[in-house]
Amino acid sequence: MSKALEGVRILDMTHVQSGPTCTQLLAWFGADVIKIERPGVGDATRGQLQDIPNVDSLYFTMLNANKRGMTLNTKDDDGKAIFTKLIKHCDVMVENFAPGALDRMGFTWERIQEINPRMIYASVKGFGPGPFQDCKVYENVAQCTGGSASTTGFDDGPPLVTGAQIGDSGTGLHLLAGILAALYQRTNTGRGQRVECAMQDSVLNLCRVKLRDQQRLAHGVLKEYPQYPNGVFGDTAPRSGNASGGGQPGWIVKCKGWETDANAYIYIITQAAVWGKLAEAIGHPELVDDPEWATPDARLQRLEEVFDLIEQWTMTKTKFEAMDILNPLNVPCGPILSMKEISEDMSLRDTGTVVEVDHPERGKYLTVGNPIKLSDSPSDVQRSPLLGEHTDDVLREIGFSDTEIGEARASGAV
Ligand SMILES: CC(C)(COP(=O)(O)OP(=O)(O)OC[C@H]1O[C@@H](n2cnc3c(N)ncnc32)[C@H](O)[C@@H]1OP(=O)(O)O)[C@@H](O)C(=O)NCCC(=O)NCCS
């Protein structure tokens, strides 16, 4: 079956996580992604957090599937000549180096347009133009500067970062959307364009509801936050603990086994429409019509008590038993799944969301496949390339003879 982006060539200058997330998705949609790495060095993540000595790390293999790998020194004159040919040959260049790195190599946006006016040039940086534009940025810096950390955690604790990589993978996803829009626009204009995503902006986009709450605060307290009704609200959107953040209150409650299992918990949302059935299920039918409990407004005054009662019931059930009882009642809820449970979940294997891949040096490992499912363009996950595995193939495709490939190797350009 053909793929959505068949025929699109990506010059992949990305490293670490944010850029590679984006180009891995482009590869899963069928683009030919040529990952460029420094000869002898490669993407730093190949060697980071290695579980098996001298074998590409899971950090690398799980972010670089379905790509081809080429080494090229883009600071060397012969390397620059090859890089220029690659810019002519490709449709999209993606990079997430420190600010100015490509300019310093001599490849400014103006120069790239001269070489190939159809080129779409996409970049991730930590910040957009402004006081921090020259800063290097990693995931947690973006979470802290994009509004996530100040609104995550409990009121009596420090700001918290989340395990979801909203700065890195989140920005990669935003960049992907920009590249696809630019490719579509190019079909009409024939011209490439610059696509830029700042990690701070992407995190803030994902924290949009918190900027909503910041403005609501000027008009009164935020009743769905755990600080209501007895806590103190300052002048900024506070940390919201495990509150649901929407109009329907939710919280995490203990389930059977919580004393020894760190993940024996379930998230329950007390959606107004199902309060009666929920009250009956937890053994409190008298609360269905009690005016102190029956309406959402009445419950907002006593949410802690509401979830205490629910918890007394959930502590007598495993998280899966509670789910089985509450789901048919249309009570929105979800067990806290551990990574172990997720890795063993066969329904995620069936959909290709969790995939087992074979690698010549490490053997079999699990990765997360393409979470975006296209009916006419299925994604099959292929292992990541070894450092420089496809250098000769790519050089041949841009017109190099065997002798010229030998010369490029001898000069250290590749
Ligand atoms: C992630 C980040 C902090 C890493 O910083 P770093 O490890 O110091 O790496 P840099 O991006 O500065 O690149 C290092 C150097 O290698 C050079 N380099 C990279 N690939 C090369 C190649 N194929 N050939 C020759 N030189 C190469 C770069 O040009 C740069 O040189 P310079 O400092 O002389 O300009 C930084 O790249 C960054 O802030 N990126 C943007 C934000 C981002 O994506 N962060 C999230 C990462 S998940």
The ligand as an SDF file (V2000), in Angstrom:
LIG
                    3D

 48 50  0  0  0  0  0  0  0  0999 V2000
   19.4200   20.3600   22.7320 C   0  0  0  0  0  0  0  0  0  0  0  0
   20.5880   21.3040   22.8940 C   0  0  0  0  0  0  0  0  0  0  0  0
   20.5300   21.9860   24.2760 C   0  0  0  0  0  0  0  0  0  0  0  0
   21.8720   20.4830   22.7910 C   0  0  0  0  0  0  0  0  0  0  0  0
   22.9920   21.3320   22.8190 O   0  0  0  0  0  0  0  0  0  0  0  0
   24.4490   20.7790   22.4080 P   0  0  0  0  0  0  0  0  0  0  0  0
   24.5690   19.3510   22.7840 O   0  0  0  0  0  0  0  0  0  0  0  0
   25.4480   21.7050   22.9770 O   0  0  0  0  0  0  0  0  0  0  0  0
   24.4120   20.7670   20.8110 O   0  0  0  0  0  0  0  0  0  0  0  0
   24.3410   21.9900   19.7660 P   0  0  0  0  0  0  0  0  0  0  0  0
   22.9680   22.0610   19.2190 O   0  0  0  0  0  0  0  0  0  0  0  0
   24.8880   23.2440   20.3620 O   0  0  0  0  0  0  0  0  0  0  0  0
   25.3080   21.4880   18.6150 O   0  0  0  0  0  0  0  0  0  0  0  0
   26.6630   21.2380   18.9060 C   0  0  0  0  0  0  0  0  0  0  0  0
   27.6020   21.5930   17.7540 C   0  0  0  0  0  0  0  0  0  0  0  0
   27.6540   20.4570   16.8720 O   0  0  0  0  0  0  0  0  0  0  0  0
   27.6420   20.9130   15.5450 C   0  0  0  0  0  0  0  0  0  0  0  0
   27.1770   19.8620   14.6340 N   0  0  0  0  0  0  0  0  0  0  0  0
   26.0160   19.1790   14.7160 C   0  0  0  0  0  0  0  0  0  0  0  0
   25.9380   18.2980   13.7060 N   0  0  0  0  0  0  0  0  0  0  0  0
   27.0640   18.4260   12.9740 C   0  0  0  0  0  0  0  0  0  0  0  0
   27.5680   17.7730   11.8200 C   0  0  0  0  0  0  0  0  0  0  0  0
   26.8820   16.8210   11.1830 N   0  0  0  0  0  0  0  0  0  0  0  0
   28.7730   18.1520   11.3660 N   0  0  0  0  0  0  0  0  0  0  0  0
   29.4850   19.1190   11.9890 C   0  0  0  0  0  0  0  0  0  0  0  0
   29.0690   19.7750   13.0760 N   0  0  0  0  0  0  0  0  0  0  0  0
   27.8600   19.4180   13.5720 C   0  0  0  0  0  0  0  0  0  0  0  0
   26.7180   22.0870   15.6180 C   0  0  0  0  0  0  0  0  0  0  0  0
   26.8410   22.8950   14.5020 O   0  0  0  0  0  0  0  0  0  0  0  0
   27.1930   22.7710   16.8920 C   0  0  0  0  0  0  0  0  0  0  0  0
   28.3610   23.5020   16.6150 O   0  0  0  0  0  0  0  0  0  0  0  0
   28.5780   25.0480   17.0540 P   0  0  0  0  0  0  0  0  0  0  0  0
   28.3880   25.0690   18.5290 O   0  0  0  0  0  0  0  0  0  0  0  0
   29.9720   25.3170   16.6330 O   0  0  0  0  0  0  0  0  0  0  0  0
   27.5900   25.8520   16.3380 O   0  0  0  0  0  0  0  0  0  0  0  0
   20.5650   22.3860   21.7940 C   0  0  0  0  0  0  0  0  0  0  0  0
   20.7550   21.7540   20.5600 O   0  0  0  0  0  0  0  0  0  0  0  0
   19.2740   23.1800   21.7430 C   0  0  0  0  0  0  0  0  0  0  0  0
   19.0390   24.0820   22.5590 O   0  0  0  0  0  0  0  0  0  0  0  0
   18.4210   22.8810   20.7380 N   0  0  0  0  0  0  0  0  0  0  0  0
   17.1810   23.5870   20.5100 C   0  0  0  0  0  0  0  0  0  0  0  0
   16.1250   23.2200   21.5050 C   0  0  0  0  0  0  0  0  0  0  0  0
   15.8430   21.7470   21.5510 C   0  0  0  0  0  0  0  0  0  0  0  0
   15.5000   21.1230   20.5750 O   0  0  0  0  0  0  0  0  0  0  0  0
   15.9430   21.1970   22.7630 N   0  0  0  0  0  0  0  0  0  0  0  0
   15.4140   19.8920   23.0650 C   0  0  0  0  0  0  0  0  0  0  0  0
   16.2620   18.8110   22.7020 C   0  0  0  0  0  0  0  0  0  0  0  0
   15.3550   17.3410   22.9810 S   0  0  0  0  0  0  0  0  0  0  0  0
  1  2  1  0
  2  3  1  0
  2  4  1  0
  2 36  1  0
  4  5  1  0
  5  6  1  0
  6  7  2  0
  6  8  1  0
  6  9  1  0
  9 10  1  0
 10 11  2  0
 10 12  1  0
 10 13  1  0
 13 14  1  0
 14 15  1  0
 15 16  1  0
 15 30  1  0
 16 17  1  0
 17 18  1  0
 17 28  1  0
 18 19  1  0
 18 27  1  0
 19 20  2  0
 20 21  1  0
 21 22  1  0
 21 27  2  0
 22 23  1  0
 22 24  2  0
 24 25  1  0
 25 26  2  0
 26 27  1  0
 28 29  1  0
 28 30  1  0
 30 31  1  0
 31 32  1  0
 32 33  2  0
 32 34  1  0
 32 35  1  0
 36 37  1  0
 36 38  1  0
 38 39  2  0
 38 40  1  0
 40 41  1  0
 41 42  1  0
 42 43  1  0
 43 44  2  0
 43 45  1  0
 45 46  1  0
 46 47  1  0
 47 48  1  0
M  END
$$$$
